[in-house]
Amino acid sequence: MSDFKWRHYQSSVILGCVRWYCKYGISYRELEEMMLERGFEVDHTTLYRWVQHYAPEIEKRLRWYYKPTIGLSWRVDETYVKVKGKWTYLYRAVDKQGNTIDFYLSPTRNTKSAKRFLSKALKSIKPWVHPKTINTDKAPTFGPAIAELQEEGKCPKNTVHRQVKYLNNIVEADHGKLKRLINPVRGFKSMKTAYATIKGFEIMRMFKKGQMYAWTREQDLLGEIRLIERQFYTYTV
């Protein structure tokens, strides 16, 4: 069955709106105005539903493409995201080139959450590309989490945990670029909607970094559009 059955617009229009929202740090009402200028009357609530449905799907279907590009030295850190007026924690990992490895939104900041995030990141890649080093800040949660994963056989025993502050500058700078996309949201209403939207933000950041270009014929905007549309069998460009 088509991923766009019962939708009132062409798949290219829907995916284009999801791309724009997740890529350019605009509000739903601003996107509504942009679409009106192009002759499409789309309510901002409809745009919201499109992002909630298709952004996680885009991230899920492109996961195979960006996972092989990651390096063996990880930089792991967390940043803050406001959900229902309360701060939650977005765990993120990049390699030393700045390529995104994985991310995880958690309501808590503790060893259990750090372990869950690292376990998710390690499980999503093949054992032969597991990290040789994991660099974190001085937070006391990561050390025990890594040790527990090593004891359980989920993390290589020879993986070295480092706590060198300047090495994490790359992930902290990447937080800032992601926050530019998150800030126009002005707070999410639930963990579910926050995580769904952030998946879209993260995947478009990966395109910006060039993580997907190994799989595109054109290493530009057209390559980005074609790769996303191919995941939904809507090659139209």
PyRosetta script that sets phi, psi and omega in degrees:
from pyrosetta import init, pose_from_sequence

init()
pose = pose_from_sequence("MSDFKWRHYQSSVILGCVRWYCKYGISYRELEEMMLERGFEVDHTTLYRWVQHYAPEIEKRLRWYYKPTIGLSWRVDETYVKVKGKWTYLYRAVDKQGNTIDFYLSPTRNTKSAKRFLSKALKSIKPWVHPKTINTDKAPTFGPAIAELQEEGKCPKNTVHRQVKYLNNIVEADHGKLKRLINPVRGFKSMKTAYATIKGFEIMRMFKKGQMYAWTREQDLLGEIRLIERQFYTYTV")
pose.set_psi(1, 144.0)
pose.set_omega(1, -179.1)
pose.set_phi(2, -64.6)
pose.set_psi(2, 142.3)
pose.set_omega(2, 176.3)
pose.set_phi(3, -69.8)
pose.set_psi(3, -10.2)
pose.set_omega(3, -174.7)
pose.set_phi(4, -120.0)
pose.set_psi(4, 19.0)
pose.set_omega(4, 178.5)
pose.set_phi(5, -62.6)
pose.set_psi(5, 138.5)
pose.set_omega(5, -179.1)
pose.set_phi(6, 73.8)
pose.set_psi(6, 0.5)
pose.set_omega(6, 173.7)
pose.set_phi(7, -79.4)
pose.set_psi(7, 149.5)
pose.set_omega(7, -175.5)
pose.set_phi(8, -93.9)
pose.set_psi(8, 3.1)
pose.set_omega(8, 179.9)
pose.set_phi(9, -131.0)
pose.set_psi(9, 158.4)
pose.set_omega(9, 178.1)
pose.set_phi(10, -62.8)
pose.set_psi(10, 151.9)
pose.set_omega(10, -178.9)
pose.set_phi(11, -59.6)
pose.set_psi(11, -36.3)
pose.set_omega(11, -179.2)
pose.set_phi(12, -65.1)
pose.set_psi(12, -34.2)
pose.set_omega(12, 177.9)
pose.set_phi(13, -69.1)
pose.set_psi(13, -44.6)
pose.set_omega(13, -178.6)
pose.set_phi(14, -64.0)
pose.set_psi(14, -49.4)
pose.set_omega(14, -179.2)
pose.set_phi(15, -66.0)
pose.set_psi(15, -33.5)
pose.set_omega(15, 176.8)
pose.set_phi(16, -63.5)
pose.set_psi(16, -42.4)
pose.set_omega(16, 178.3)
pose.set_phi(17, -64.3)
pose.set_psi(17, -42.0)
pose.set_omega(17, 178.9)
pose.set_phi(18, -63.1)
pose.set_psi(18, -43.0)
pose.set_omega(18, 178.1)
pose.set_phi(19, -59.7)
pose.set_psi(19, -49.1)
pose.set_omega(19, -176.6)
pose.set_phi(20, -62.0)
pose.set_psi(20, -45.6)
pose.set_omega(20, -178.3)
pose.set_phi(21, -62.3)
pose.set_psi(21, -42.7)
pose.set_omega(21, -175.6)
pose.set_phi(22, -79.5)
pose.set_psi(22, -13.0)
pose.set_omega(22, -174.3)
pose.set_phi(23, -102.7)
pose.set_psi(23, -32.4)
pose.set_omega(23, -166.9)
pose.set_phi(24, -112.0)
pose.set_psi(24, 1.3)
pose.set_omega(24, 176.0)
pose.set_phi(25, 65.5)
pose.set_psi(25, 46.3)
pose.set_omega(25, 179.4)
pose.set_phi(26, -111.5)
pose.set_psi(26, 166.8)
pose.set_omega(26, 176.8)
pose.set_phi(27, -89.9)
pose.set_psi(27, 166.0)
pose.set_omega(27, 177.9)
pose.set_phi(28, -64.7)
pose.set_psi(28, -37.4)
pose.set_omega(28, 179.4)
pose.set_phi(29, -67.9)
pose.set_psi(29, -36.4)
pose.set_omega(29, 176.1)
pose.set_phi(30, -65.1)
pose.set_psi(30, -40.6)
pose.set_omega(30, 178.1)
pose.set_phi(31, -66.3)
pose.set_psi(31, -35.6)
pose.set_omega(31, 176.2)
pose.set_phi(32, -59.4)
pose.set_psi(32, -43.3)
pose.set_omega(32, 178.6)
pose.set_phi(33, -65.9)
pose.set_psi(33, -40.7)
pose.set_omega(33, 178.9)
pose.set_phi(34, -60.8)
pose.set_psi(34, -41.4)
pose.set_omega(34, 179.8)
pose.set_phi(35, -69.1)
pose.set_psi(35, -35.8)
pose.set_omega(35, 178.7)
pose.set_phi(36, -63.6)
pose.set_psi(36, -38.5)
pose.set_omega(36, 176.9)
pose.set_phi(37, -62.1)
pose.set_psi(37, -25.8)
pose.set_omega(37, -179.8)
pose.set_phi(38, -95.8)
pose.set_psi(38, 8.0)
pose.set_omega(38, 174.8)
pose.set_phi(39, 89.7)
pose.set_psi(39, 13.9)
pose.set_omega(39, 179.8)
pose.set_phi(40, -115.9)
pose.set_psi(40, 121.2)
pose.set_omega(40, 176.3)
pose.set_phi(41, -91.8)
pose.set_psi(41, 100.3)
pose.set_omega(41, -178.5)
pose.set_phi(42, -126.8)
pose.set_psi(42, 120.6)
pose.set_omega(42, 179.5)
pose.set_phi(43, -69.1)
pose.set_psi(43, 148.9)
pose.set_omega(43, -178.0)
pose.set_phi(44, -62.7)
pose.set_psi(44, -28.0)
pose.set_omega(44, 177.4)
pose.set_phi(45, -70.1)
pose.set_psi(45, -32.8)
pose.set_omega(45, 175.2)
pose.set_phi(46, -66.7)
pose.set_psi(46, -42.5)
pose.set_omega(46, 177.4)
pose.set_phi(47, -60.3)
pose.set_psi(47, -40.7)
pose.set_omega(47, 177.3)
pose.set_phi(48, -59.2)
pose.set_psi(48, -45.4)
pose.set_omega(48, -179.6)
pose.set_phi(49, -64.9)
pose.set_psi(49, -37.4)
pose.set_omega(49, 177.3)
pose.set_phi(50, -61.7)
pose.set_psi(50, -45.7)
pose.set_omega(50, -179.5)
pose.set_phi(51, -63.4)
pose.set_psi(51, -43.7)
pose.set_omega(51, -179.4)
pose.set_phi(52, -62.2)
pose.set_psi(52, -33.8)
pose.set_omega(52, -177.9)
pose.set_phi(53, -85.5)
pose.set_psi(53, -45.4)
pose.set_omega(53, -169.3)
pose.set_phi(54, -94.4)
pose.set_psi(54, -26.7)
pose.set_omega(54, 179.3)
pose.set_phi(55, -60.1)
pose.set_psi(55, -47.8)
pose.set_omega(55, 176.9)
pose.set_phi(56, -63.2)
pose.set_psi(56, -32.8)
pose.set_omega(56, 179.0)
pose.set_phi(57, -68.1)
pose.set_psi(57, -40.4)
pose.set_omega(57, 177.5)
pose.set_phi(58, -61.2)
pose.set_psi(58, -47.1)
pose.set_omega(58, 179.2)
pose.set_phi(59, -61.2)
pose.set_psi(59, -42.8)
pose.set_omega(59, -179.0)
pose.set_phi(60, -63.0)
pose.set_psi(60, -44.5)
pose.set_omega(60, -175.5)
pose.set_phi(61, -77.2)
pose.set_psi(61, -19.8)
pose.set_omega(61, 178.3)
pose.set_phi(62, -96.9)
pose.set_psi(62, -2.1)
pose.set_omega(62, -177.3)
pose.set_phi(63, -57.4)
pose.set_psi(63, -37.8)
pose.set_omega(63, -179.8)
pose.set_phi(64, -62.1)
pose.set_psi(64, -29.3)
pose.set_omega(64, -175.2)
pose.set_phi(65, -79.8)
pose.set_psi(65, -37.3)
pose.set_omega(65, -174.6)
pose.set_phi(66, -92.4)
pose.set_psi(66, -20.0)
pose.set_omega(66, -178.2)
pose.set_phi(67, -63.1)
pose.set_psi(67, -41.8)
pose.set_omega(67, -178.3)
pose.set_phi(68, -66.4)
pose.set_psi(68, -12.1)
pose.set_omega(68, -174.3)
pose.set_phi(69, -86.5)
pose.set_psi(69, -6.9)
pose.set_omega(69, -171.3)
pose.set_phi(70, -79.0)
pose.set_psi(70, 154.2)
pose.set_omega(70, -179.0)
pose.set_phi(71, -93.9)
pose.set_psi(71, -179.6)
pose.set_omega(71, -173.4)
pose.set_phi(72, -96.3)
pose.set_psi(72, 0.5)
pose.set_omega(72, 176.8)
pose.set_phi(73, -116.7)
pose.set_psi(73, 114.4)
pose.set_omega(73, -174.2)
pose.set_phi(74, -100.8)
pose.set_psi(74, 144.9)
pose.set_omega(74, 170.2)
pose.set_phi(75, -116.3)
pose.set_psi(75, 117.7)
pose.set_omega(75, -172.7)
pose.set_phi(76, -118.7)
pose.set_psi(76, 135.7)
pose.set_omega(76, -179.5)
pose.set_phi(77, -160.6)
pose.set_psi(77, 169.9)
pose.set_omega(77, 174.6)
pose.set_phi(78, -127.7)
pose.set_psi(78, 153.5)
pose.set_omega(78, 175.8)
pose.set_phi(79, -130.4)
pose.set_psi(79, 174.7)
pose.set_omega(79, -172.8)
pose.set_phi(80, -104.5)
pose.set_psi(80, 140.0)
pose.set_omega(80, 175.9)
pose.set_phi(81, -134.7)
pose.set_psi(81, 132.1)
pose.set_omega(81, -178.5)
pose.set_phi(82, -88.0)
pose.set_psi(82, 126.2)
pose.set_omega(82, 178.5)
pose.set_phi(83, -130.2)
pose.set_psi(83, 122.3)
pose.set_omega(83, -178.4)
pose.set_phi(84, 53.3)
pose.set_psi(84, 38.7)
pose.set_omega(84, 177.7)
pose.set_phi(85, 79.1)
pose.set_psi(85, 2.3)
pose.set_omega(85, -179.6)
pose.set_phi(86, -120.2)
pose.set_psi(86, 148.8)
pose.set_omega(86, 179.5)
pose.set_phi(87, -78.4)
pose.set_psi(87, 131.5)
pose.set_omega(87, 171.7)
pose.set_phi(88, -117.7)
pose.set_psi(88, 176.7)
pose.set_omega(88, -170.2)
pose.set_phi(89, -122.4)
pose.set_psi(89, 122.9)
pose.set_omega(89, 177.5)
pose.set_phi(90, -101.3)
pose.set_psi(90, 105.1)
pose.set_omega(90, 177.1)
pose.set_phi(91, -80.1)
pose.set_psi(91, 134.6)
pose.set_omega(91, -178.2)
pose.set_phi(92, -140.4)
pose.set_psi(92, 149.3)
pose.set_omega(92, 176.6)
pose.set_phi(93, -135.8)
pose.set_psi(93, 135.2)
pose.set_omega(93, 173.6)
pose.set_phi(94, -129.3)
pose.set_psi(94, 163.1)
pose.set_omega(94, 174.1)
pose.set_phi(95, -91.4)
pose.set_psi(95, -176.8)
pose.set_omega(95, -174.1)
pose.set_phi(96, -71.3)
pose.set_psi(96, -13.6)
pose.set_omega(96, 173.3)
pose.set_phi(97, -88.6)
pose.set_psi(97, -6.3)
pose.set_omega(97, -179.4)
pose.set_phi(98, 94.0)
pose.set_psi(98, 1.9)
pose.set_omega(98, 178.4)
pose.set_phi(99, -69.1)
pose.set_psi(99, 135.6)
pose.set_omega(99, -179.7)
pose.set_phi(100, -71.5)
pose.set_psi(100, 131.2)
pose.set_omega(100, 178.5)
pose.set_phi(101, -97.7)
pose.set_psi(101, -52.1)
pose.set_omega(101, 180.0)
pose.set_phi(102, -167.2)
pose.set_psi(102, 171.9)
pose.set_omega(102, -179.7)
pose.set_phi(103, -155.2)
pose.set_psi(103, 158.8)
pose.set_omega(103, -176.4)
pose.set_phi(104, -159.7)
pose.set_psi(104, 128.4)
pose.set_omega(104, -180.0)
pose.set_phi(105, -97.7)
pose.set_psi(105, 127.7)
pose.set_omega(105, -176.3)
pose.set_phi(106, -133.7)
pose.set_psi(106, 144.1)
pose.set_omega(106, 176.4)
pose.set_phi(107, -76.3)
pose.set_psi(107, -13.1)
pose.set_omega(107, -176.6)
pose.set_phi(108, -126.4)
pose.set_psi(108, 159.2)
pose.set_omega(108, 176.5)
pose.set_phi(109, -123.6)
pose.set_psi(109, 93.9)
pose.set_omega(109, -178.8)
pose.set_phi(110, -153.3)
pose.set_psi(110, -178.2)
pose.set_omega(110, -177.9)
pose.set_phi(111, -62.7)
pose.set_psi(111, -38.5)
pose.set_omega(111, -179.8)
pose.set_phi(112, -61.5)
pose.set_psi(112, -43.5)
pose.set_omega(112, 179.6)
pose.set_phi(113, -67.9)
pose.set_psi(113, -42.0)
pose.set_omega(113, 178.6)
pose.set_phi(114, -61.9)
pose.set_psi(114, -41.0)
pose.set_omega(114, 179.0)
pose.set_phi(115, -65.6)
pose.set_psi(115, -42.0)
pose.set_omega(115, -180.0)
pose.set_phi(116, -61.8)
pose.set_psi(116, -41.9)
pose.set_omega(116, 179.2)
pose.set_phi(117, -64.5)
pose.set_psi(117, -50.1)
pose.set_omega(117, -178.5)
pose.set_phi(118, -63.8)
pose.set_psi(118, -37.2)
pose.set_omega(118, 177.2)
pose.set_phi(119, -62.9)
pose.set_psi(119, -42.4)
pose.set_omega(119, 177.3)
pose.set_phi(120, -60.9)
pose.set_psi(120, -44.9)
pose.set_omega(120, -178.9)
pose.set_phi(121, -65.5)
pose.set_psi(121, -42.9)
pose.set_omega(121, -178.9)
pose.set_phi(122, -69.0)
pose.set_psi(122, -38.6)
pose.set_omega(122, -178.9)
pose.set_phi(123, -66.6)
pose.set_psi(123, -26.5)
pose.set_omega(123, -173.9)
pose.set_phi(124, -82.1)
pose.set_psi(124, -4.8)
pose.set_omega(124, -179.3)
pose.set_phi(125, -127.2)
pose.set_psi(125, 163.3)
pose.set_omega(125, -179.1)
pose.set_phi(126, -71.1)
pose.set_psi(126, 150.0)
pose.set_omega(126, -177.6)
pose.set_phi(127, -58.0)
pose.set_psi(127, -31.8)
pose.set_omega(127, -177.1)
pose.set_phi(128, -75.6)
pose.set_psi(128, -6.0)
pose.set_omega(128, 173.6)
pose.set_phi(129, -114.9)
pose.set_psi(129, 19.3)
pose.set_omega(129, 172.8)
pose.set_phi(130, -64.1)
pose.set_psi(130, 150.0)
pose.set_omega(130, -172.5)
pose.set_phi(131, -68.8)
pose.set_psi(131, 146.8)
pose.set_omega(131, 172.0)
pose.set_phi(132, -85.7)
pose.set_psi(132, -29.3)
pose.set_omega(132, 177.0)
pose.set_phi(133, -137.7)
pose.set_psi(133, 144.9)
pose.set_omega(133, 173.2)
pose.set_phi(134, -126.1)
pose.set_psi(134, 114.2)
pose.set_omega(134, -179.7)
pose.set_phi(135, -100.8)
pose.set_psi(135, 130.9)
pose.set_omega(135, 178.7)
pose.set_phi(136, -130.9)
pose.set_psi(136, 175.3)
pose.set_omega(136, 172.7)
pose.set_phi(137, -82.2)
pose.set_psi(137, -164.5)
pose.set_omega(137, -176.2)
pose.set_phi(138, -84.3)
pose.set_psi(138, 7.9)
pose.set_omega(138, 179.0)
pose.set_phi(139, -57.1)
pose.set_psi(139, 134.1)
pose.set_omega(139, -175.1)
pose.set_phi(140, -76.3)
pose.set_psi(140, 0.1)
pose.set_omega(140, -174.8)
pose.set_phi(141, -84.4)
pose.set_psi(141, -30.7)
pose.set_omega(141, -171.7)
pose.set_phi(142, -74.5)
pose.set_psi(142, -40.5)
pose.set_omega(142, -178.6)
pose.set_phi(143, -55.4)
pose.set_psi(143, -56.2)
pose.set_omega(143, 178.1)
pose.set_phi(144, -60.4)
pose.set_psi(144, -35.3)
pose.set_omega(144, -179.8)
pose.set_phi(145, -64.2)
pose.set_psi(145, -44.7)
pose.set_omega(145, 179.0)
pose.set_phi(146, -65.5)
pose.set_psi(146, -42.0)
pose.set_omega(146, 179.6)
pose.set_phi(147, -61.3)
pose.set_psi(147, -42.1)
pose.set_omega(147, 179.4)
pose.set_phi(148, -64.9)
pose.set_psi(148, -41.1)
pose.set_omega(148, 179.2)
pose.set_phi(149, -65.7)
pose.set_psi(149, -36.2)
pose.set_omega(149, 176.9)
pose.set_phi(150, -67.0)
pose.set_psi(150, -39.9)
pose.set_omega(150, 177.6)
pose.set_phi(151, -64.0)
pose.set_psi(151, -34.4)
pose.set_omega(151, -179.3)
pose.set_phi(152, -83.7)
pose.set_psi(152, -3.2)
pose.set_omega(152, 179.2)
pose.set_phi(153, 79.1)
pose.set_psi(153, 13.3)
pose.set_omega(153, -179.4)
pose.set_phi(154, -91.1)
pose.set_psi(154, -16.0)
pose.set_omega(154, 178.2)
pose.set_phi(155, -129.4)
pose.set_psi(155, 136.3)
pose.set_omega(155, -179.0)
pose.set_phi(156, -56.4)
pose.set_psi(156, 141.4)
pose.set_omega(156, 179.8)
pose.set_phi(157, -62.6)
pose.set_psi(157, -30.0)
pose.set_omega(157, -176.7)
pose.set_phi(158, -88.5)
pose.set_psi(158, 4.1)
pose.set_omega(158, 175.3)
pose.set_phi(159, -68.9)
pose.set_psi(159, 127.3)
pose.set_omega(159, -176.1)
pose.set_phi(160, -95.8)
pose.set_psi(160, 129.4)
pose.set_omega(160, 174.8)
pose.set_phi(161, -95.3)
pose.set_psi(161, 118.5)
pose.set_omega(161, 179.0)
pose.set_phi(162, -113.4)
pose.set_psi(162, 153.2)
pose.set_omega(162, 176.2)
pose.set_phi(163, -130.8)
pose.set_psi(163, 67.5)
pose.set_omega(163, -179.5)
pose.set_phi(164, -106.8)
pose.set_psi(164, 111.3)
pose.set_omega(164, -170.1)
pose.set_phi(165, -58.6)
pose.set_psi(165, -45.7)
pose.set_omega(165, -173.5)
pose.set_phi(166, -67.4)
pose.set_psi(166, -24.5)
pose.set_omega(166, 179.1)
pose.set_phi(167, -68.4)
pose.set_psi(167, -21.5)
pose.set_omega(167, 179.8)
pose.set_phi(168, -89.3)
pose.set_psi(168, 3.7)
pose.set_omega(168, 178.3)
pose.set_phi(169, -58.0)
pose.set_psi(169, -33.8)
pose.set_omega(169, -175.9)
pose.set_phi(170, -67.3)
pose.set_psi(170, -39.9)
pose.set_omega(170, 179.3)
pose.set_phi(171, -75.7)
pose.set_psi(171, -33.4)
pose.set_omega(171, 177.8)
pose.set_phi(172, -66.6)
pose.set_psi(172, -38.0)
pose.set_omega(172, 176.2)
pose.set_phi(173, -66.6)
pose.set_psi(173, -36.1)
pose.set_omega(173, 178.6)
pose.set_phi(174, -68.1)
pose.set_psi(174, -33.6)
pose.set_omega(174, 173.3)
pose.set_phi(175, -54.6)
pose.set_psi(175, -45.5)
pose.set_omega(175, -176.0)
pose.set_phi(176, -61.4)
pose.set_psi(176, -40.7)
pose.set_omega(176, 179.9)
pose.set_phi(177, -68.4)
pose.set_psi(177, -36.1)
pose.set_omega(177, 176.6)
pose.set_phi(178, -68.6)
pose.set_psi(178, -37.6)
pose.set_omega(178, -179.2)
pose.set_phi(179, -62.6)
pose.set_psi(179, -27.9)
pose.set_omega(179, 177.5)
pose.set_phi(180, -63.4)
pose.set_psi(180, -29.0)
pose.set_omega(180, 176.0)
pose.set_phi(181, -81.3)
pose.set_psi(181, -34.1)
pose.set_omega(181, -176.4)
pose.set_phi(182, -76.7)
pose.set_psi(182, -35.7)
pose.set_omega(182, -172.8)
pose.set_phi(183, -55.9)
pose.set_psi(183, -41.3)
pose.set_omega(183, 179.3)
pose.set_phi(184, -61.8)
pose.set_psi(184, -19.0)
pose.set_omega(184, 179.2)
pose.set_phi(185, -66.9)
pose.set_psi(185, -32.7)
pose.set_omega(185, -179.6)
pose.set_phi(186, 57.6)
pose.set_psi(186, 43.5)
pose.set_omega(186, 176.1)
pose.set_phi(187, 97.8)
pose.set_psi(187, 135.9)
pose.set_omega(187, 178.6)
pose.set_phi(188, -95.0)
pose.set_psi(188, 159.0)
pose.set_omega(188, -176.6)
pose.set_phi(189, -89.2)
pose.set_psi(189, -22.8)
pose.set_omega(189, -179.8)
pose.set_phi(190, -156.4)
pose.set_psi(190, 163.1)
pose.set_omega(190, 177.9)
pose.set_phi(191, -63.3)
pose.set_psi(191, -37.4)
pose.set_omega(191, -178.3)
pose.set_phi(192, -63.6)
pose.set_psi(192, -48.1)
pose.set_omega(192, -179.0)
pose.set_phi(193, -69.3)
pose.set_psi(193, -34.8)
pose.set_omega(193, 178.3)
pose.set_phi(194, -63.0)
pose.set_psi(194, -47.8)
pose.set_omega(194, -177.0)
pose.set_phi(195, -66.5)
pose.set_psi(195, -40.6)
pose.set_omega(195, 179.2)
pose.set_phi(196, -61.2)
pose.set_psi(196, -43.9)
pose.set_omega(196, -179.1)
pose.set_phi(197, -69.2)
pose.set_psi(197, -42.4)
pose.set_omega(197, -179.3)
pose.set_phi(198, -63.2)
pose.set_psi(198, -32.7)
pose.set_omega(198, 175.5)
pose.set_phi(199, -59.1)
pose.set_psi(199, -39.8)
pose.set_omega(199, 176.4)
pose.set_phi(200, -67.1)
pose.set_psi(200, -43.4)
pose.set_omega(200, 177.7)
pose.set_phi(201, -59.4)
pose.set_psi(201, -45.2)
pose.set_omega(201, -176.8)
pose.set_phi(202, -64.7)
pose.set_psi(202, -43.4)
pose.set_omega(202, -177.2)
pose.set_phi(203, -67.1)
pose.set_psi(203, -35.2)
pose.set_omega(203, 178.4)
pose.set_phi(204, -73.1)
pose.set_psi(204, -30.8)
pose.set_omega(204, 172.9)
pose.set_phi(205, -63.4)
pose.set_psi(205, -35.8)
pose.set_omega(205, 178.5)
pose.set_phi(206, -64.7)
pose.set_psi(206, -39.0)
pose.set_omega(206, 174.5)
pose.set_phi(207, -61.9)
pose.set_psi(207, -42.2)
pose.set_omega(207, 179.8)
pose.set_phi(208, -60.0)
pose.set_psi(208, -36.3)
pose.set_omega(208, 179.7)
pose.set_phi(209, -78.5)
pose.set_psi(209, -12.0)
pose.set_omega(209, -179.2)
pose.set_phi(210, 87.0)
pose.set_psi(210, 15.1)
pose.set_omega(210, -177.6)
pose.set_phi(211, -66.5)
pose.set_psi(211, -23.5)
pose.set_omega(211, -175.8)
pose.set_phi(212, -96.7)
pose.set_psi(212, -7.6)
pose.set_omega(212, -169.1)
pose.set_phi(213, -69.2)
pose.set_psi(213, -15.0)
pose.set_omega(213, 174.9)
pose.set_phi(214, -65.6)
pose.set_psi(214, -18.6)
pose.set_omega(214, -175.5)
pose.set_phi(215, -108.3)
pose.set_psi(215, 6.4)
pose.set_omega(215, -178.7)
pose.set_phi(216, -118.0)
pose.set_psi(216, 144.9)
pose.set_omega(216, 178.2)
pose.set_phi(217, -71.0)
pose.set_psi(217, -39.3)
pose.set_omega(217, 177.5)
pose.set_phi(218, -107.9)
pose.set_psi(218, 124.6)
pose.set_omega(218, -179.5)
pose.set_phi(219, -88.7)
pose.set_psi(219, 62.5)
pose.set_omega(219, -177.6)
pose.set_phi(220, -155.5)
pose.set_psi(220, -163.7)
pose.set_omega(220, -177.5)
pose.set_phi(221, -60.1)
pose.set_psi(221, -39.8)
pose.set_omega(221, -179.8)
pose.set_phi(222, -64.1)
pose.set_psi(222, -38.0)
pose.set_omega(222, 176.9)
pose.set_phi(223, -62.8)
pose.set_psi(223, -40.2)
pose.set_omega(223, 177.4)
pose.set_phi(224, -61.1)
pose.set_psi(224, -48.7)
pose.set_omega(224, -178.8)
pose.set_phi(225, -62.1)
pose.set_psi(225, -46.3)
pose.set_omega(225, -177.3)
pose.set_phi(226, -63.4)
pose.set_psi(226, -42.0)
pose.set_omega(226, -178.1)
pose.set_phi(227, -64.9)
pose.set_psi(227, -42.0)
pose.set_omega(227, 178.8)
pose.set_phi(228, -65.9)
pose.set_psi(228, -45.8)
pose.set_omega(228, -176.9)
pose.set_phi(229, -67.2)
pose.set_psi(229, -31.2)
pose.set_omega(229, 178.0)
pose.set_phi(230, -62.0)
pose.set_psi(230, -29.1)
pose.set_omega(230, -179.6)
pose.set_phi(231, -68.0)
pose.set_psi(231, -18.4)
pose.set_omega(231, -179.5)
pose.set_phi(232, -114.9)
pose.set_psi(232, 12.9)
pose.set_omega(232, 179.8)
pose.set_phi(233, 56.5)
pose.set_psi(233, 43.0)
pose.set_omega(233, -179.4)
pose.set_phi(234, -128.8)
pose.set_psi(234, 49.6)
pose.set_omega(234, -178.3)
pose.set_phi(235, -70.5)
pose.set_psi(235, 105.6)
pose.set_omega(235, -172.9)
pose.set_phi(236, -127.3)
pose.set_psi(236, -7.3)
pose.set_omega(236, -173.2)
pose.set_phi(237, -93.7)
pose.dump_pdb("model.pdb")
